[in-house]
Amino acid sequence: MALELTDSNFEELVMKSDKPAMVDFWAEWCGPCRMIAPYIEEIAIEMGDKAVVGKVDVDSNPGIAAKFGIRNIPTVLFIKNGQLVDKKVGSASKAALKQMLEGLL
């Protein structure tokens, strides 16, 4: 299951992790966010402990969304060694998201 990331735990769970991370920025009212939500959950299960897979509710956690300049959702960030290395804005296929994350392993 994808981790619930917040303004308070993001630094510890994502930025300081020795594993690559895929972070989905979403909101309850966002239709395309709901479309990719099952993909995020499936990837989290499939990746197991090889990567950090999490979700940030932008309405509840505006600080981290502002830090990364998130203006459109869904936005999926790919972070490795505390650095933003890639991102996907808008809806995407499960295969595309998983391929982007696997490229960081």
C-alpha positions as a Markdown table, in Angstrom:
| # | Residue | x | y | z |
|---|---|---|---|---|
| 1 | Met | 0.0 | 0.0 | 0.0 |
| 2 | Ala | 1.2 | 3.5 | -0.8 |
| 3 | Leu | 2.4 | 5.6 | 2.1 |
| 4 | Glu | 0.4 | 8.6 | 3.2 |
| 5 | Leu | 3.0 | 11.4 | 3.0 |
| 6 | Thr | 2.5 | 14.7 | 4.8 |
| 7 | Asp | 4.3 | 18.0 | 5.3 |
| 8 | Ser | 5.6 | 16.6 | 8.6 |
| 9 | Asn | 6.9 | 13.1 | 7.4 |
| 10 | Phe | 7.9 | 13.8 | 3.8 |
| 11 | Glu | 11.5 | 14.8 | 4.6 |
| 12 | Glu | 12.2 | 11.7 | 6.7 |
| 13 | Leu | 10.3 | 9.1 | 4.5 |
| 14 | Val | 11.3 | 10.5 | 1.0 |
| 15 | Met | 14.2 | 12.9 | 1.0 |
| 16 | Lys | 16.3 | 11.0 | 3.5 |
| 17 | Ser | 15.5 | 7.6 | 2.1 |
| 18 | Asp | 18.3 | 5.5 | 0.5 |
| 19 | Lys | 15.6 | 4.1 | -1.9 |
| 20 | Pro | 14.2 | 5.8 | -4.9 |
| 21 | Ala | 10.7 | 7.3 | -4.4 |
| 22 | Met | 7.6 | 7.8 | -6.5 |
| 23 | Val | 5.3 | 10.5 | -5.0 |
| 24 | Asp | 1.8 | 11.1 | -6.3 |
| 25 | Phe | 0.4 | 14.6 | -5.6 |
| 26 | Trp | -3.4 | 14.3 | -5.7 |
| 27 | Ala | -6.7 | 15.6 | -4.3 |
| 28 | Glu | -10.1 | 14.0 | -3.5 |
| 29 | Trp | -11.9 | 16.2 | -6.0 |
| 30 | Cys | -9.5 | 15.4 | -8.9 |
| 31 | Gly | -10.9 | 13.0 | -11.5 |
| 32 | Pro | -7.6 | 12.1 | -13.2 |
| 33 | Cys | -6.1 | 11.6 | -9.7 |
| 34 | Arg | -8.7 | 9.0 | -9.0 |
| 35 | Met | -8.0 | 7.3 | -12.4 |
| 36 | Ile | -4.3 | 6.7 | -11.5 |
| 37 | Ala | -4.8 | 5.9 | -7.8 |
| 38 | Pro | -5.2 | 2.2 | -8.4 |
| 39 | Tyr | -1.9 | 2.2 | -10.4 |
| 40 | Ile | -0.1 | 3.9 | -7.6 |
| 41 | Glu | -1.4 | 1.3 | -5.1 |
| 42 | Glu | -0.5 | -1.6 | -7.4 |
| 43 | Ile | 3.0 | -0.3 | -8.0 |
| 44 | Ala | 3.5 | 0.1 | -4.2 |
| 45 | Ile | 2.7 | -3.5 | -3.7 |
| 46 | Glu | 4.8 | -4.8 | -6.7 |
| 47 | Met | 7.8 | -2.7 | -5.7 |
| 48 | Gly | 7.7 | -3.9 | -2.1 |
| 49 | Asp | 10.7 | -2.6 | -0.2 |
| 50 | Lys | 12.8 | -1.7 | -3.3 |
| 51 | Ala | 11.3 | 1.8 | -3.5 |
| 52 | Val | 9.2 | 4.3 | -1.5 |
| 53 | Val | 5.8 | 4.8 | -3.1 |
| 54 | Gly | 3.6 | 7.4 | -1.5 |
| 55 | Lys | 0.8 | 9.9 | -2.0 |
| 56 | Val | 0.5 | 13.6 | -0.9 |
| 57 | Asp | -3.0 | 15.1 | -0.6 |
| 58 | Val | -2.3 | 18.7 | -1.8 |
| 59 | Asp | -5.3 | 20.1 | 0.1 |
| 60 | Ser | -4.1 | 18.8 | 3.4 |
| 61 | Asn | -0.4 | 19.3 | 2.8 |
| 62 | Pro | 0.1 | 22.6 | 1.0 |
| 63 | Gly | 3.7 | 23.0 | 2.3 |
| 64 | Ile | 5.3 | 20.1 | 0.4 |
| 65 | Ala | 3.2 | 20.9 | -2.7 |
| 66 | Ala | 4.5 | 24.5 | -2.7 |
| 67 | Lys | 8.1 | 23.3 | -2.1 |
| 68 | Phe | 7.9 | 21.4 | -5.4 |
| 69 | Gly | 5.8 | 24.0 | -7.3 |
| 70 | Ile | 2.9 | 21.6 | -7.8 |
| 71 | Arg | 0.4 | 23.6 | -9.9 |
| 72 | Asn | -1.5 | 20.8 | -11.7 |
| 73 | Ile | -2.6 | 17.4 | -10.4 |
| 74 | Pro | -2.0 | 14.6 | -10.6 |
| 75 | Thr | 1.7 | 15.2 | -10.6 |
| 76 | Val | 4.0 | 12.2 | -9.9 |
| 77 | Leu | 7.5 | 13.1 | -8.8 |
| 78 | Phe | 10.5 | 10.7 | -8.9 |
| 79 | Ile | 13.1 | 11.3 | -6.3 |
| 80 | Lys | 16.5 | 9.6 | -5.7 |
| 81 | Asn | 19.1 | 10.5 | -3.1 |
| 82 | Gly | 17.1 | 13.5 | -2.0 |
| 83 | Gln | 17.0 | 15.0 | -5.5 |
| 84 | Leu | 14.1 | 15.4 | -7.9 |
| 85 | Val | 15.1 | 13.4 | -11.0 |
| 86 | Asp | 11.9 | 13.2 | -13.0 |
| 87 | Lys | 8.2 | 14.0 | -13.0 |
| 88 | Lys | 5.0 | 13.2 | -14.8 |
| 89 | Val | 2.2 | 15.8 | -14.9 |
| 90 | Gly | -1.3 | 14.5 | -15.7 |
| 91 | Ser | -2.7 | 11.1 | -16.2 |
| 92 | Ala | -0.3 | 8.2 | -17.1 |
| 93 | Ser | -0.5 | 4.5 | -17.7 |
| 94 | Lys | 0.6 | 2.1 | -14.9 |
| 95 | Ala | 3.3 | 0.8 | -17.3 |
| 96 | Ala | 4.8 | 4.3 | -17.9 |
| 97 | Leu | 4.9 | 5.1 | -14.2 |
| 98 | Lys | 6.4 | 1.8 | -13.2 |
| 99 | Gln | 9.0 | 2.1 | -15.9 |
| 100 | Met | 10.0 | 5.6 | -14.7 |
| 101 | Leu | 10.4 | 4.3 | -11.2 |
| 102 | Glu | 12.3 | 1.1 | -12.2 |
| 103 | Gly | 14.7 | 3.3 | -14.1 |
| 104 | Leu | 15.9 | 4.7 | -10.7 |
| 105 | Leu | 16.7 | 1.3 | -9.1 |
